[in-house]
């Protein structure tokens, strides 16, 4: 899970801080909302890609609040064309 930077938006779980065992066992309930930000790495771990969005817990499971297509964004036009 990932914070939004609005102040005390913990608990914040990151690759660097996985939280306490009690926090990792926390059960999400209907109506809870959080930011999910998965990270994918290349096989050699030299390239990292992360995306994410807001999720709300429903009776049927997690539901994305804002649907968007994950894609790479680059400041180099040639790199952006190649990523599509």
Buried (B, 14 or more C-beta within 10 A) or exposed (E): BBBEEEEEEEEBBEEEEEBEEEBEEEEBEEEEEBBEBEEEEEEEEEEEEEBBBBBBBEEEEBEEEEEEEEEEEEEEEEEEEEEE
